[in-house]
Amino acid sequence: MTKLLSKIIRTGASAVLVAGLCAQASAAEISPAAEKEMARIGQFYDNLNSVRFDGVMKAEVSGQGQEMKFQVAHRKPGDYARYLFVDGKVQDALVINGQDLGYYFAPAKAWQKDTMTESFHDVLSYDSTSEMFLADILLGGDAHKGLLKDVTAASVSEKELDGEVKRVLSVSAEVEQVGQMNYELYFDAGDEPILRQVTGKSATVPLTMTITYDKWTINQELGDKFFGFDPPAGASENKQLRQMVGLIKTIQPGEEAPDFELVGTGGDKMKLSDLEGDKVVILDFWATWCGPCRDAMPILAEVAGEYADKGVVAYAVNVREDVKTIQGFMEKQSYSLPVKLDPNGEIGALYNVSGIPKTIIIDRDGEVQAIHSGFSREYGQTLRKQLDTLIAGDKLAMK
């Protein structure tokens, strides 16, 4: 049940902090009966060919509450639709039909249609809204593993809910910045363990939540109408929307750096992979209009000059500006950094660049070793320490 509620759910002018399960699992504190029950529940959900359900989530933090409704439909192998409603209006919608994905995010008044390169299960795993009401666990392909993940303690019992006896999984976890959280998951007691309710309460801070599930249908025909995506009127297309909201895999230190072709202001071309095995590479995503970018640029240029004869190369990757603007700025500032172009934001999308400046350090093995977002006074000092480590042949990132 990893990160059950570890999100700040943005709802226009308000936000509700919902804390998640982030601690490491300890099998010794999971009772054999709970382990057996989780296995039974997991097998049931993994064997479903189709499912549809609605629900309501209510959360309260320090006396401030928020209510959200949701609808979910899933048809194997990979069709999926989920909608989040606030005050009766669609706040957030994700629709997958085969490899076609549609996404709408009301606060940005934007939508995106995309062809997925990742699997349905991968998309579900980093969709925080699906995670919020456990769709990623129940429908993610290994519900048993999902229920166990990061749980610190679990037991099983029977309790009444709305006059019916339910099988209840009681789960505990130590949550960062929240303390101990205690959850209860109420399932039907028969051969079909339908999830009816989840409750959670912090033992240390005034945080409570309840998720109620309703209108379940399982293994029934779900028509294509459930999995069609029509952009709402008044919203505009944004091809970077998934990246902006985190609905895409984010590159992490220790992972292989995505390859791409670098094009300079003079039209010269090269591939990032051409430098592998020889150079430590710094990619700095920037724009002339960005104040923090202008603060970082002279420091990066200085560091790049110091380490040029030590096998380090730095590229200032300009985002969405024309060559004339870039050249005028660089000539005026007399920076010696080589500039590469990202006119459509495609390279930035590979590295999840939603804000600038963003600096990526890649080692000689072609692995991302460090990511700097924004600018700080320690920028230059930190870069030098990290480069010294990489030049010595050591790693910064834990795999």
C-alpha positions in Angstrom: 0.0 0.0 0.0 2.8 2.4 -0.8 2.2 6.1 -0.6 -1.6 5.6 -0.2 -2.2 9.3 0.3 1.2 10.9 -0.1 0.1 13.8 -2.2 -1.1 17.4 -2.0 -4.3 17.1 -4.1 -4.7 20.5 -5.8 -8.3 21.6 -6.2 -8.3 25.1 -7.6 -7.9 27.6 -4.7 -7.7 24.9 -2.0 -5.4 22.0 -1.3 -5.7 19.0 1.0 -2.6 17.4 2.4 -3.0 13.6 2.4 -0.2 11.7 3.9 1.0 8.3 2.7 2.7 5.1 3.7 6.4 5.7 3.2 8.1 3.4 5.7 10.0 0.2 5.0 8.1 -3.1 5.4 8.8 -5.5 8.2 7.5 -8.9 7.5 7.7 -9.9 11.2 4.9 -7.5 12.0 2.5 -8.7 9.3 0.4 -11.6 10.8 0.2 -14.8 8.8 -3.6 -14.4 8.6 -3.1 -10.9 7.1 -0.6 -12.2 4.6 -3.0 -15.0 3.6 -5.9 -12.5 3.3 -3.8 -10.2 1.1 -2.8 -13.1 -1.1 -6.5 -14.0 -1.5 -7.5 -10.5 -2.3 -4.6 -10.0 -4.7 -5.6 -13.1 -6.7 -9.2 -12.0 -7.0 -8.3 -8.6 -8.4 -5.5 -9.9 -10.7 -8.1 -12.3 -12.3 -10.7 -9.7 -13.1 -11.2 -9.1 -16.8 -13.1 -5.9 -16.3 -14.2 -3.7 -13.4 -16.0 -0.4 -12.8 -16.6 1.5 -9.6 -17.4 4.9 -8.2 -16.4 6.5 -4.9 -16.0 9.4 -2.6 -13.0 10.5 -0.7 -13.2 12.8 2.4 -10.1 14.1 4.0 -9.7 16.5 7.0 -6.4 18.2 8.1 -6.5 20.5 11.1 -10.2 21.0 10.8 -10.1 21.9 7.1 -11.9 19.3 4.9 -12.2 18.4 1.3 -14.5 16.0 -0.6 -13.7 14.5 -3.9 -15.7 12.0 -6.0 -14.2 9.6 -8.5 -15.2 7.1 -11.2 -13.0 4.2 -12.5 -13.4 1.7 -15.4 -10.9 -0.9 -16.5 -10.9 -3.5 -19.3 -8.1 -5.9 -19.9 -5.5 -5.8 -21.3 -5.0 -2.1 -20.9 -8.1 0.1 -21.3 -8.6 2.4 -18.4 -10.6 5.5 -17.5 -10.7 7.5 -14.3 -12.3 10.8 -13.4 -11.9 13.0 -10.4 -14.7 15.4 -9.5 -14.6 18.4 -7.2 -17.8 20.4 -6.6 -19.5 18.3 -9.3 -17.0 19.3 -12.0 -14.3 17.2 -13.6 -11.0 18.1 -12.0 -8.7 15.6 -13.5 -9.4 12.8 -16.2 -7.2 10.1 -17.6 -8.4 7.8 -20.4 -6.3 5.0 -22.0 -7.5 3.0 -25.0 -4.9 0.6 -26.2 -1.8 2.8 -26.7 -3.8 6.0 -27.0 -3.9 8.2 -23.9 -6.0 11.3 -23.2 -5.5 13.5 -20.2 -7.3 16.6 -18.9 -6.3 18.8 -16.0 -8.9 21.5 -15.0 -6.6 23.9 -13.0 -4.5 24.4 -16.1 -7.5 24.3 -18.5 -5.5 22.0 -20.6 -5.6 18.6 -22.3 -3.2 16.3 -24.0 -3.6 13.4 -26.4 -0.6 11.1 -26.6 0.6 7.7 -27.9 2.0 5.8 -24.9 5.5 4.4 -25.1 5.1 3.0 -21.6 2.8 0.2 -20.5 -0.6 0.6 -18.9 0.8 -0.6 -15.6 3.6 1.9 -15.7 1.2 4.8 -16.3 -0.9 3.7 -13.4 2.1 3.5 -11.1 2.9 7.2 -11.4 -0.6 8.5 -11.7 -1.1 10.1 -8.3 -4.9 10.3 -8.7 -5.2 6.6 -9.4 -2.9 6.0 -6.4 -5.0 8.1 -4.2 -8.0 5.7 -4.3 -5.9 2.5 -4.7 -6.6 1.8 -8.4 -2.8 1.4 -8.9 -2.8 -1.4 -6.4 -6.1 -3.1 -7.3 -5.6 -2.9 -11.0 -1.9 -2.7 -11.4 -1.3 -6.4 -12.2 0.0 -7.6 -8.8 -2.4 -6.6 -6.1 -0.9 -8.9 -3.5 2.5 -7.2 -3.9 0.9 -3.8 -3.9 -1.0 -4.4 -0.7 2.3 -5.5 1.0 4.6 -2.8 -0.2 6.0 -0.5 2.5 3.5 -1.8 5.1 5.1 -1.9 8.6 2.3 -3.9 10.3 -0.9 -5.6 9.3 -3.6 -7.8 10.9 -7.0 -9.1 9.8 -10.3 -9.2 11.6 -14.1 -9.0 11.1 -16.2 -5.9 11.7 -19.6 -4.6 10.8 -20.0 -1.9 8.2 -23.5 -0.7 7.3 -25.0 -3.8 9.0 -22.9 -6.3 7.2 -19.8 -8.3 8.4 -16.7 -7.3 6.5 -13.1 -8.6 6.4 -10.9 -5.8 7.7 -7.2 -5.4 7.0 -5.7 -3.1 9.7 -2.5 -1.5 8.4 0.0 0.7 10.2 2.9 2.8 9.0 5.3 5.5 10.1 4.8 8.4 7.7 7.3 11.2 7.2 6.2 14.5 8.7 3.0 12.9 10.0 4.0 10.1 12.3 2.1 6.9 12.7 -0.9 6.4 10.4 -3.4 3.6 11.0 -5.6 2.4 8.2 -8.5 0.0 7.9 -9.6 -1.6 4.6 -13.1 -3.1 4.6 -13.7 -5.9 2.1 -16.7 -8.1 1.5 -16.3 -11.3 3.4 -17.4 -13.8 0.6 -15.6 -15.2 -2.4 -15.5 -11.8 -4.0 -13.6 -9.4 -1.7 -15.0 -6.1 -3.0 -13.4 -3.1 -1.4 -16.1 -1.0 0.3 -14.2 1.5 2.5 -10.8 2.7 3.6 -10.3 4.8 6.7 -7.1 6.4 7.9 -6.1 8.4 11.0 -2.8 9.8 12.2 -1.8 9.1 15.8 0.2 12.3 16.0 -1.4 15.0 13.9 -5.0 16.0 13.2 -5.4 14.1 10.0 -8.3 11.8 9.1 -9.6 10.4 5.8 -12.3 8.1 4.5 -12.7 6.6 1.1 -16.1 4.9 0.3 -16.5 2.7 -2.8 -19.8 2.1 -4.6 -21.5 0.8 -7.8 -19.1 -2.0 -8.4 -19.5 -4.1 -11.5 -17.0 -6.9 -12.3 -16.4 -9.1 -15.4 -19.2 -7.4 -17.3 -19.0 -6.0 -20.8 -17.8 -2.4 -20.8 -18.5 -0.6 -24.0 -16.0 1.6 -25.9 -17.9 4.6 -24.6 -16.1 4.3 -21.3 -12.7 4.6 -23.0 -13.2 7.5 -25.4 -11.6 10.9 -24.7 -13.2 14.1 -25.8 -11.3 17.3 -24.7 -13.7 19.6 -22.7 -14.8 22.8 -24.3 -12.7 25.8 -23.3 -9.6 23.8 -22.6 -6.5 24.1 -24.9 -4.0 21.5 -26.0 -0.7 21.3 -24.1 1.8 18.7 -25.4 3.8 19.0 -22.2 0.9 18.5 -19.8 1.7 15.0 -18.7 5.2 16.1 -17.9 4.0 19.2 -16.0 1.8 17.2 -13.6 4.1 14.2 -13.2 1.9 11.8 -15.3 5.0 10.4 -16.9 8.1 8.6 -15.7 10.6 11.0 -14.2 14.3 10.5 -14.8 16.1 9.7 -11.6 19.8 9.8 -10.6 21.3 6.4 -11.4 19.3 5.9 -14.5 20.6 5.8 -18.1 20.4 9.3 -19.6 18.0 9.5 -22.6 19.9 9.9 -25.8 19.2 12.8 -28.2 20.7 14.8 -31.0 22.4 18.1 -30.0 22.1 20.9 -32.5 24.1 24.1 -32.1 23.2 27.6 -33.1 25.4 27.2 -36.1 23.7 24.0 -37.2 26.4 21.6 -36.0 25.0 18.2 -34.8 26.1 15.5 -32.4 24.6 12.8 -30.2 24.8 12.7 -26.5 25.8 9.1 -26.7 28.9 10.1 -28.8 30.4 11.4 -25.5 29.8 8.2 -23.5 32.9 6.6 -22.2 35.0 9.8 -22.6 33.3 12.8 -21.0 31.3 13.9 -17.9 28.5 15.9 -19.4 26.6 18.9 -17.9 23.3 19.8 -19.5 21.9 23.2 -18.3 18.3 23.9 -19.5 17.8 27.7 -19.7 16.3 30.7 -21.5 17.3 34.3 -21.9 14.2 35.7 -20.1 14.8 33.5 -17.0 16.4 35.5 -14.1 17.7 32.5 -12.2 19.1 31.1 -15.5 21.1 34.3 -15.9 22.3 34.0 -12.3 23.5 30.4 -12.9 25.1 30.9 -16.4 28.3 32.7 -15.4 28.9 30.3 -12.5 28.4 27.3 -14.9 30.7 28.9 -17.5 33.4 29.4 -14.8 33.1 25.8 -13.6 33.1 24.4 -17.1 36.3 26.3 -17.9 38.0 25.0 -14.8 37.2 21.4 -15.6 37.5 21.5 -19.3 40.9 19.7 -19.3 39.6 17.1 -16.8 37.2 15.4 -19.2 34.1 17.6 -18.4 31.9 19.3 -21.1 29.0 21.6 -20.4 26.2 22.6 -22.8 23.7 25.4 -22.3 20.5 23.9 -23.8 18.2 26.7 -24.7 14.5 26.0 -24.4 12.1 27.4 -27.0 13.9 30.5 -28.2 15.1 31.5 -31.7 18.8 31.5 -32.7 18.9 35.3 -33.1 17.8 35.9 -29.6 20.2 33.4 -28.2 23.2 34.6 -30.1 22.5 38.3 -29.1 22.4 37.3 -25.5 25.5 35.2 -25.5 27.5 37.8 -27.4 26.4 40.6 -25.0 27.4 38.5 -22.0 30.6 37.1 -23.5 29.9 33.6 -22.2 32.0 30.9 -23.8 29.6 28.0 -23.1 28.5 26.1 -26.2 24.8 26.5 -26.8 22.5 23.7 -28.0 18.9 24.1 -29.1 15.6 22.7 -27.8 13.2 24.7 -29.9 10.1 22.6 -29.2 10.9 21.4 -25.7 11.4 17.8 -26.8 14.8 17.3 -25.2 13.5 18.9 -22.0 10.6 16.5 -22.0 13.0 13.6 -22.0 14.5 15.0 -18.8 11.2 16.1 -17.2 12.1 19.8 -17.4 9.0 21.6 -16.3 10.9 24.6 -14.8 14.2 26.3 -15.5 17.1 26.5 -14.8 17.6 22.7 -14.5 21.0 21.2 -14.6 21.7 17.5 -15.3 25.1 15.9 -14.7 25.8 12.7 -16.6 28.8 10.5 -15.9 31.1 8.7 -18.4 28.9 5.6 -18.3 26.0 7.6 -19.6 24.1 7.6 -16.3 22.4 10.6 -14.7 24.2 11.3 -11.5 22.8 14.6 -10.2 19.9 16.9 -11.0 19.7 20.5 -9.9 16.4 22.4 -10.1 16.5 26.2 -9.8 19.5 28.2 -8.6 21.1 28.6 -5.2 24.1 30.3 -3.7 25.8 26.9 -3.3 25.4 26.1 -7.0 29.0 26.4 -8.0 30.4 24.8 -4.9 28.1 21.9 -5.3 28.9 21.4 -8.9 32.7 21.3 -8.2 32.3 18.7 -5.4 30.1 16.5 -7.6 32.5 16.8 -10.6 35.5 15.9 -8.4 33.7 12.8 -7.3 32.8 11.7 -10.9 36.3 12.5 -12.2 37.7 10.2 -9.5 35.6 7.4 -10.9 33.1 7.3 -8.1 29.3 7.5 -8.3 26.9 10.1 -6.8 23.7 8.2 -7.4 22.5 5.1 -5.6 21.0 2.5 -7.9 
